[in-house]
Amino acid sequence: MHRTTRIKITELNPHLMCALCGGYFIDATTIVECLHSFCKTCIVRYLETNKYCPMCDVQVHKTRPLLSIRADKTLQDIVYKLVPGLFKDEMKRRRDFYAAYPLTEVPNGSNEDRGEVLEQEKGALSDDEIVSLSIEFYETVRQLRSTSSPRDREEKKGPLTGVRFLRCPAAMTVMHLAKFLRNKMDVPSKYKVEVLYEDEPLKEYYTLMDIAYIYPWRRNGPLPLKYRVQPACKRLTLPTAPTPSEGTNTSGASECESVSDKAPSPATLPATSSSLPSPATPSHGSPSSHGPPATHPTSPTPPSAASGTPSSTSRGRKMTVNGAPVPPLT
């Protein structure tokens, strides 16, 4: 399961604060030449008397440095979403300013420049804020989309779609919502409940605040979510290896060990195994004294049957039988 890691806002402050005023970015503006960002009012006031970046001394512009700066809307949205209450306080400060100076006009100013944008319209959320959402079955939505007539589509909406409305904290995760649906509908454990935004499945660790930031929901209605029930993935079970008691050998080493355990004495060895012949036993095909010595380490050259005495090649040689030393013949 994915584990989320919480990061303190103080660890991100170097990337969110202006180097000129020491506060969080307000109307973040970036220099085109070096991509360093500052507050708009800070960098405009600085470039009135300087032509170089205050952080890296790169020349912004030779004559008109204000032409080489751009508003960074993405960075400003990140700052508003990461710093709690910053957007609300900034909008209140702007409203108070224009209330104190009613004759001041904002050329080409938007509602945000005048402080008339509410926090709900901006899309900023806090962890303890309540979010209204709607949940409905995904298959029903697909059937409505396949309807040919728009009038029929509107008529089938309502009680047939099974839309439910909930009010949940913004910090609630998709996993908690799926558990709620499972308990509410008594879904068996062999099925899984999956939550979707439009046609895209959501991660279990997503919170409602994450969904509001990631997807294009402008808070002009309940957060539209869908769910579907699918069979859970079955885990494959590997066949177990047979035990030795079933009479099957799992490896060649075990077979050799079993043979050696069953034949502890030389009497039970097969006929091909080496054994010490007695002097009285005649040897067939034994090499002569002039021939090469025997190469088998466990089969010594038997004594000559004609002379009745051991040959010179077998004298003084150590012989072993089944790994045990045997004294040489005299």
N, C-alpha and C positions, 0 to 999 in steps of 0.2 A: 504494500500500500504506500502511496506517495505521502511523504511527510513534509509539511510546510515549515519553513524556517523564518522566524520573525527577526527583522532587522530594525535596529533603533534608528530613529530619524537623525540622530546626531552623527551616525556613520555616513549619511548621505549629504550632510550639510555642505561639505566643500563643493558639491556639484549643484547645489540649489541656492547658494547665497552669492550676492553681488560683492565683488572685491572692492568696490568704491565706497559703498555705504555700509557694508557689513550685515545687511538684512536679506530676507528672502526676495527672490526676483519678483518685481512688479512690472508688468508689460515687458517681459524679457526681450532683449534685442541683442543680436549677434553680429560681430564684425565679419565681413565676408572674407577678408584676407587671412585671418588666423583662427576664426571660429570661436573666439572667446565671447562669452555672453555677460551682459550687465543689465541693470534696470534701464529703462528708456530715458528717464529724466537724468539719471546719473551719467550715462555715456554721452548724451547730448550736451549737457553742461560741461563735461570734460573736454569734448572735441571743439568747443568754442575757442579754447586757448592752446590745444595740443593737436598734433597730427599723427601721433603714434599710439599704439595700443598700450594701455596702462599695465598690462601684464607681461608682454613679450617684446615691447618696443618695435613691433612691425609697423611700417608706415601704412596708415589706413588709406590716405589719399593725399596727393601733393597740394591741391588747392581747396577741394571741397570734400572733407572727410565724411560729411553726413550722407553722401551718396553711396557709401560703402558699408552701410549698416542695414540690417533687415530685422523685422519683427519675427520672433520665434514663438509662434503660437503653440506648437507642440510642447516645447519646454515649459511654457507658462501653464498649460493644462496639467502637466505632470506635477508642478509645484503646488498648484491648487488642490490636487487630489491627494498629495502626500502630507501636506501640512494641514492639520485640523484647524478649522475656523479661519484660515487666512483669507479665503475668498469672501466670506461673510463680513469680516472686519474691513476689508478693502472697499466693498460696496457701500458699507455704512459710512466710511470716511469720505467717499466721493459724494454721497448724498448730502452729508453735512456741509461739505465745502460749497456745493452749488446752492444749498439753502442759505448759507451765509453770504454768498455773492451771487444774487439772482441775475445780475446784469451780465455775468460772464457767459460767453457763448463758446460752445465746442464746435469748431469747424469740422464738418463731416463726421461728427461724433455719433457713436452708436449708443444703444441703451446701456451697454456695459461701461462705456466711458463716463456716463452720467450716474452710474451706480444704481440703475433701475432694474437690473437683472437679479432675480431671486436665486437663492442657492439651489432650489428645486429645479428651476429652469436650466441652470448650468449643468446639472447632472451630478454634482458633488454629493457624496453620501458619507455618513458616519456609521460606525459599527453598531451603535445603539438605536439608529433610526429604523422606523418601521416601513417596510416595503410591501405594497399591495401587488399581488401576482395572481394570474389566472392559470389553471392547469386543466388540460383536456387530453383525451386519448388521441394518439397520433394517427391511428388507422382511420378514425372518423374524419379527421381533417383531410386526409388524402382522398377519401370518398367525396367530400364536399368539393374539393378542387377539381375532381373529374366530372362534376356536374356541368352539363352543357349550358344551361340557362342561368344567368345571374339572379333572376327572380327566384328560381327554385333553390339556389344556393342560400339566399336570404331567408326563404321560408323554412329551410331545414335547420337553420341556426336556432339556437335556444335550447330547449329541453332535450332535443335529440342528440346534441353534441356532447352533453355531459360536462359542461364547463363548470369548474368549481373555483371559487375565489378565496384566497388566503391572505392573511396579514402576518408577515414574519419579520424578524430582525434582519438587518442587512448583513450581519455576520454569520447567518445560517448557511451551511454548506449544502451542496447538491446531495451529498450522501445522507444527510439528515432528512431532506425532503423525500428521497427514495425510500428510506426506512418508514417514514410516515405513511406513504402510499402503500407500502407492503403490509403494514399493520392494519390500515384502514380497509383494504380490499381482501385481506386474508390470502395473500399470494403465497403459494407453497415455496419451500426453500429451493426446489429444483428449477425455479424460474428467477430471473433477475429483472429488476425494474430499472429502466434507463430513462433519464430526463433529457429533453432536447430543447434547444432554442431554434425555432423554425425547423430545419432539417438536419441540424448539426448536433451530435451528441455532446453533452457537457461532461467535463472531468468531475470526478467525485469530490475533489478538494476545492473546486470553485465555490466562492461565496456569492450571495446575491449582489454584493457590491462589486465583485469582479465581473459578473455578467453585465451589470449596468455600465461598467467602464469599457468592456471589450466589445460589446455588441451595440448596434445603433438603436438604443431605447432612449427616447427623449422625455420620459416620464409624463407623457400626455395621456396615459392610461395605465392599467395594470400591466405588470411585466408578463408578456405572453410566453408561457412555457407549455411543453407537451411531454407526454410520457408514453412508453410502450413496454410491453412485457414480452420477454424472449426467453427461450430455454437456456439455462446456464450451461457453460462448456463443461463437458465431462472429462475427467482426468483419466488418461490411459494407464492401465495397470500392467506392469511387466510380468511375464510368467516367472514363477519361482523355480530355482534350480532344484532338480531331484536330489534327495538325500542318499547317502551311500547305502542305507538299508534297503532301498528299492532294487538293488542289484545292478545299477548302472555306474560305470566308471566315468567320472567327470574329467579326469586327466590321465595322461600316461604315467605321471609320477606316482599317483595313487595305486595304479595297477602294479607297478614294479614293487611298491612297498608292500602290497598285499601278498605278492608272490614270495618276497623275502621273508615276510612274517610267517607264511605257511610252511616254509622250508628252512627251519633253523638248524637241522643236522645234515651232515653230508650224506646220510643214508637215503634221504628223500630227493637228492639231486637227480636230474636226468642223466641219461647215459653219456651225453656229450660232455658233461662236466669233468674236470680233471681230478684224478685220485692217484694216490701213491701205490704203484704196483709192488707186489711182493717179489723178492729175489728169485723165488722158485717159478714164478710165472714166466713162461717164454714170451718174448715180445716179437711181434710180427712186423717186419719192415723197420727194425731199429737201425739207426745209422751206425756205421763202422767207426773205429777210432780215428781213421783218417778223414772222415767227413766233417762237415761244419757242425758246430754245437746246436742244440735245440733252441729254438727261438721262443717257444711257449713258456711263459714265466712260471706256470703252475704244473707243467708236465716235465719232470726231470727225465734225463736219458736213462732208461733201465740198464742194468748191468748185462754184460754179454752172457748168453746162456751156455756157450761152449766152455768158457774158462771158469765160470762160477764166481768171478770176482768183479767188483764194480770197475767201470772204465775210468780212465784218468780225467776225462772231461767232467764227470759228475762228482769228483772228489773235491771237498772243500767248498762246494756251492750250497748256499742257503736255499732251502726249499720251504714252501708254504702251502698249506692246504686250507682253503676257505679263510685265508687271512691269518692263520695261526702258524708260527714257525715250527718246523720239523727238523730234528737233528739229522745231519747227513749220515748216510749209510756207511758202515765200516766193513 
